[in-house]
Amino acid sequence: MTKPTLVVALGGNALLKRGEPLEADIQRRNIELAAKTIAGLTQQWRVVLVHGNGPQVGLLALQNSAYSKVAPYPLDILGAESQGMIGYMLQQALKNQLPQREVSVLLTQVEVDPADPAFRNPTKYIGPVYDQAQARELEAEKGWVFKADGPYFRRVVPSPQPQQIVERDAISALIARDHLVICNGGGGVPVVEQADGYHGIEAVIDKDLSAALLARQIRADALLILTDADAVYLDWGKPTQRPLAQVTPEQLNELTFDAGSMGPKVAACSHFVERCHGIAGIGALADGPEILAGEKGTLIRPENSPAHPAY
């Protein structure tokens, strides 16, 4: 019997934790830990892996702007670079965990609307964290926009809604051949369609919304978002904060979450469950199987489904 299909969205902050130096060796160690969790999930699921790139693409932007003799490369090209960098490390770590399994990385473009209001209101965090003085200095020097991220400040860029995955047929073909597919990296390279074809645009797509779109298009059975938070919390950051265990999209729709962090994750999971009637989970990287079993993290399930899904 064919295993059910699971789309896993692995946060860039799960690969480089907040406040950690953006070093290759640190990222490689975190990826090796992530690969063990992903490999474990393949025992019960056909896994398609989407990864974030917030810290990494921000680092590339910093490195990119340091050499003044060449005009800085735009964010779509940096996003493609991050797909190659992170995809390579994930592919290698997963292949070492699953030597008999084909692991494929697919450079993926995702179409967005050039009139998306996100271009007027940047919310997507990228790059390392700064204190307020450092953020103000970079604002003045580079013209970047910064917003608070917990006790720190981080650069924010436009994050338009993903509309269509350009390489969706290639992804489906690889899944049909039982490949563990790594795709839509960093949410996908943002492109807009014009009269002469696709062109990149200055943005970073939210990988959770992109993963949910992918899950709908390939008719996946489940969506799992792994991040550096162990669950979705009510009253996050307040003395009254408390985790949500098992909820429905209808219940989540009555609540409000931060647009720059948990909001897109909750929206992605809710939309997937509403439209595909599967299950979706949000939680810590190490808790992947337990989240899908409803034992840890936050599990979002259809309104009339049993409390403990039979997966």
C-alpha positions as CSV (number, residue, x, y, z in Angstrom):
1,M,0.0,0.0,0.0
2,T,1.3,3.5,-0.9
3,K,2.2,5.5,2.1
4,P,0.2,8.8,2.7
5,T,2.0,11.9,1.5
6,L,3.3,14.5,4.0
7,V,4.6,17.9,3.2
8,V,7.1,19.1,5.8
9,A,8.0,22.8,6.1
10,L,11.3,23.2,7.9
11,G,11.9,26.7,9.3
12,G,15.1,28.5,8.5
13,N,15.2,29.3,12.2
14,A,15.1,25.6,13.0
15,L,18.3,25.3,11.0
16,L,19.9,28.4,12.4
17,K,18.4,29.2,15.8
18,R,17.8,32.8,16.9
19,G,21.0,34.4,18.1
20,E,23.3,31.7,16.8
21,P,26.2,32.8,14.6
22,L,25.4,32.3,10.9
23,E,28.2,29.7,10.5
24,A,28.3,26.9,8.0
25,D,29.4,24.3,10.6
26,I,26.6,25.3,13.0
27,Q,24.0,25.1,10.3
28,R,25.4,21.7,9.2
29,R,25.1,20.3,12.7
30,N,21.5,21.6,13.0
31,I,20.7,20.1,9.6
32,E,22.1,16.7,10.6
33,L,19.7,16.7,13.6
34,A,16.8,17.8,11.3
35,A,17.7,14.9,8.9
36,K,17.2,12.4,11.7
37,T,13.7,13.6,12.3
38,I,12.8,13.7,8.6
39,A,14.3,10.2,8.1
40,G,12.1,8.9,10.9
41,L,9.0,10.4,9.3
42,T,9.7,8.4,6.1
43,Q,8.8,5.2,7.9
44,Q,5.2,6.1,7.8
45,W,5.0,8.8,5.1
46,R,6.1,9.8,1.6
47,V,7.9,13.0,2.6
48,V,8.2,16.2,0.5
49,L,10.4,18.7,2.2
50,V,10.1,22.5,2.0
51,H,12.7,24.6,3.9
52,G,12.9,28.3,5.0
53,N,15.7,30.6,4.3
54,G,15.2,33.7,6.4
55,P,18.5,33.7,8.3
56,Q,20.4,32.4,5.2
57,V,19.1,34.8,2.6
58,G,19.6,37.7,5.0
59,L,23.3,36.6,5.4
60,L,23.7,36.4,1.6
61,A,22.3,39.9,1.3
62,L,24.8,41.2,3.9
63,Q,27.7,39.4,2.1
64,N,26.3,40.6,-1.3
65,S,26.3,44.3,-0.2
66,A,29.8,44.2,1.1
67,Y,31.5,44.3,-2.3
68,S,30.9,47.8,-3.7
69,K,32.3,47.3,-7.2
70,V,29.4,45.1,-8.2
71,A,25.7,46.2,-7.9
72,P,24.0,44.0,-5.2
73,Y,22.2,41.0,-6.6
74,P,18.3,41.1,-6.1
75,L,16.5,39.0,-3.6
76,D,15.1,36.5,-6.1
77,I,18.7,35.5,-7.2
78,L,19.8,35.4,-3.5
79,G,16.8,33.1,-2.9
80,A,17.9,30.8,-5.6
81,E,21.4,30.8,-4.1
82,S,19.9,29.8,-0.7
83,Q,17.9,27.0,-2.3
84,G,21.2,25.5,-3.6
85,M,23.1,26.0,-0.4
86,I,20.5,24.7,2.0
87,G,19.2,22.1,-0.4
88,Y,22.7,20.6,-0.8
89,M,23.2,20.3,2.9
90,L,19.8,18.8,3.5
91,Q,20.2,16.4,0.5
92,Q,23.6,15.2,1.8
93,A,22.4,14.7,5.4
94,L,19.2,12.9,4.3
95,K,21.1,10.6,1.9
96,N,23.5,9.7,4.7
97,Q,20.5,8.8,6.9
98,L,18.7,7.0,4.1
99,P,21.4,5.5,1.8
100,Q,18.9,3.4,-0.2
101,R,16.5,6.3,-0.8
102,E,16.7,8.8,-3.8
103,V,16.8,12.3,-2.5
104,S,16.3,15.1,-5.1
105,V,16.6,18.9,-4.8
106,L,14.6,20.9,-7.3
107,L,15.2,24.6,-7.9
108,T,11.6,25.9,-7.7
109,Q,10.0,29.2,-8.9
110,V,6.7,30.4,-7.4
111,E,4.6,32.9,-9.1
112,V,3.3,35.9,-7.2
113,D,1.1,38.9,-8.0
114,P,3.1,42.1,-8.6
115,A,0.2,44.1,-7.2
116,D,0.2,42.1,-4.0
117,P,-0.2,44.6,-1.0
118,A,2.7,42.9,0.7
119,F,5.0,45.0,-1.5
120,R,3.8,48.1,0.4
121,N,4.0,46.5,3.9
122,P,7.1,44.3,4.4
123,T,6.7,41.7,7.2
124,K,9.0,38.8,6.4
125,Y,12.0,38.6,8.7
126,I,15.4,37.7,7.1
127,G,19.0,37.7,8.3
128,P,20.5,37.8,11.8
129,V,19.1,39.6,14.9
130,Y,20.4,43.1,15.9
131,D,20.0,45.4,18.9
132,Q,18.1,48.6,18.2
133,A,21.2,50.7,17.7
134,Q,22.6,48.3,15.1
135,A,19.3,48.2,13.3
136,R,19.0,52.0,13.1
137,E,22.5,52.2,11.7
138,L,21.8,49.7,9.0
139,E,18.5,51.4,8.2
140,A,20.4,54.6,7.5
141,E,23.3,53.0,5.7
142,K,21.4,50.5,3.4
143,G,17.8,51.8,3.4
144,W,16.6,48.5,4.8
145,V,13.4,48.2,6.9
146,F,13.6,46.7,10.4
147,K,10.9,45.5,12.8
148,A,11.0,44.1,16.3
149,D,11.4,40.3,16.6
150,G,11.0,39.5,20.3
151,P,13.7,41.4,22.2
152,Y,15.7,41.9,19.0
153,F,15.4,43.7,15.6
154,R,15.5,42.0,12.2
155,R,15.3,43.2,8.6
156,V,11.9,42.7,7.0
157,V,11.1,42.4,3.2
158,P,7.9,42.0,1.2
159,S,6.3,38.5,1.4
160,P,3.6,38.2,-1.3
161,Q,1.1,35.4,-1.4
162,P,2.2,32.4,-3.5
163,Q,-0.1,31.9,-6.4
164,Q,1.3,29.0,-8.5
165,I,4.3,26.6,-8.3
166,V,5.9,26.8,-11.7
167,E,7.7,23.4,-11.4
168,R,4.7,21.5,-9.9
169,D,4.6,18.8,-12.6
170,A,8.3,18.0,-12.1
171,I,7.7,17.7,-8.3
172,S,4.8,15.3,-8.8
173,A,6.9,13.2,-11.2
174,L,9.6,12.8,-8.6
175,I,7.1,11.9,-5.9
176,A,5.6,9.3,-8.2
177,R,9.1,7.7,-8.5
178,D,9.3,7.6,-4.7
179,H,12.0,10.3,-4.3
180,L,12.3,12.3,-1.1
181,V,11.9,15.7,-2.8
182,I,13.3,18.9,-1.4
183,C,11.6,21.8,-3.2
184,N,10.1,25.3,-2.8
185,G,13.2,26.2,-0.8
186,G,12.8,29.5,1.0
187,G,9.2,29.5,-0.2
188,G,10.4,29.3,-3.8
189,V,12.1,31.9,-6.0
190,P,9.5,34.7,-6.4
191,V,8.6,35.4,-10.0
192,V,5.9,37.3,-11.9
193,E,4.6,36.4,-15.3
194,Q,4.9,39.0,-18.1
195,A,4.3,38.9,-21.8
196,D,7.7,37.4,-22.5
197,G,7.7,34.9,-19.6
198,Y,8.7,34.8,-16.0
199,H,10.9,37.4,-14.2
200,G,12.2,37.5,-10.7
201,I,10.9,40.1,-8.2
202,E,12.3,41.6,-5.0
203,A,10.7,39.5,-2.2
204,V,10.9,36.4,-0.1
205,I,7.9,34.1,-0.1
206,D,6.7,32.7,3.2
207,K,7.7,29.0,3.1
208,D,4.7,27.9,5.2
209,L,2.2,29.4,2.8
210,S,4.2,28.0,-0.1
211,A,4.3,24.5,1.5
212,A,0.5,24.7,2.1
213,L,0.0,25.6,-1.6
214,L,2.2,22.7,-2.6
215,A,0.3,20.3,-0.3
216,R,-3.0,21.3,-1.9
217,Q,-1.7,20.9,-5.4
218,I,-0.2,17.5,-4.9
219,R,-3.2,16.4,-2.8
220,A,-1.1,15.6,0.3
221,D,-2.6,13.9,3.3
222,A,-0.9,16.0,5.9
223,L,1.2,19.2,6.4
224,L,3.7,19.6,9.2
225,I,5.4,22.9,10.0
226,L,8.6,22.4,12.1
227,T,10.0,25.5,13.8
228,D,11.8,26.7,16.9
229,A,8.5,27.0,18.9
230,D,7.1,23.8,20.5
231,A,3.5,24.8,19.8
232,V,1.1,27.6,18.8
233,Y,0.5,29.7,21.9
234,L,-2.3,32.0,23.0
235,D,-1.1,35.2,24.6
236,W,2.4,34.6,23.4
237,G,5.0,36.4,25.5
238,K,2.6,37.3,28.3
239,P,2.3,35.7,31.7
240,T,-1.0,34.1,30.5
241,Q,0.6,32.4,27.5
242,R,-0.6,28.8,27.0
243,P,-0.2,26.2,24.2
244,L,-3.0,25.1,21.9
245,A,-3.1,21.3,21.6
246,Q,-5.7,20.1,19.2
247,V,-7.9,22.6,17.4
248,T,-10.0,23.1,14.2
249,P,-9.6,25.8,11.5
250,E,-12.9,27.3,12.7
251,Q,-11.4,27.8,16.2
252,L,-8.2,29.3,14.8
253,N,-10.1,31.7,12.6
254,E,-11.4,33.4,15.7
255,L,-7.9,34.1,17.0
256,T,-5.1,36.6,15.9
257,F,-1.4,35.8,15.6
258,D,1.7,37.8,14.7
259,A,1.9,38.5,11.0
260,G,5.7,38.1,10.9
261,S,6.0,34.7,12.6
262,M,3.2,32.4,13.8
263,G,0.4,34.1,11.7
264,P,1.5,32.6,8.3
265,K,2.0,29.2,9.9
266,V,-1.5,29.1,11.4
267,A,-3.0,30.5,8.2
268,A,-1.2,27.9,6.0
269,C,-2.3,25.0,8.2
270,S,-5.9,26.2,8.4
271,H,-6.3,26.7,4.7
272,F,-4.8,23.2,4.0
273,V,-7.1,21.5,6.5
274,E,-10.2,23.4,5.2
275,R,-9.6,22.7,1.6
276,C,-8.0,19.2,1.7
277,H,-9.6,17.7,4.9
278,G,-6.2,16.4,6.0
279,I,-4.4,17.1,9.2
280,A,-1.7,19.8,9.9
281,G,0.7,20.2,12.7
282,I,3.0,22.9,14.1
283,G,5.7,22.4,16.6
284,A,9.4,21.7,17.4
285,L,11.7,19.9,15.1
286,A,12.4,17.0,17.5
287,D,8.7,16.4,18.0
288,G,7.7,15.7,14.4
289,P,6.0,12.2,14.8
290,E,4.4,13.1,18.1
291,I,2.9,16.3,16.6
292,L,1.1,14.3,13.9
293,A,-0.1,11.8,16.5
294,G,-1.6,14.7,18.5
295,E,0.7,14.1,21.5
296,K,2.9,17.2,21.3
297,G,2.8,20.6,19.6
298,T,-0.4,21.9,17.9
299,L,-2.5,19.6,15.7
300,I,-5.1,21.2,13.4
301,R,-7.8,18.8,12.2
302,P,-11.1,19.0,10.4
303,E,-14.2,19.9,12.4
304,N,-15.8,16.4,12.4
305,S,-12.6,14.3,12.6
306,P,-11.7,12.2,15.7
307,A,-9.4,13.8,18.3
308,H,-6.6,11.3,17.6
309,P,-6.2,10.9,13.8
310,A,-5.6,7.4,12.5
311,Y,-2.2,7.9,10.8
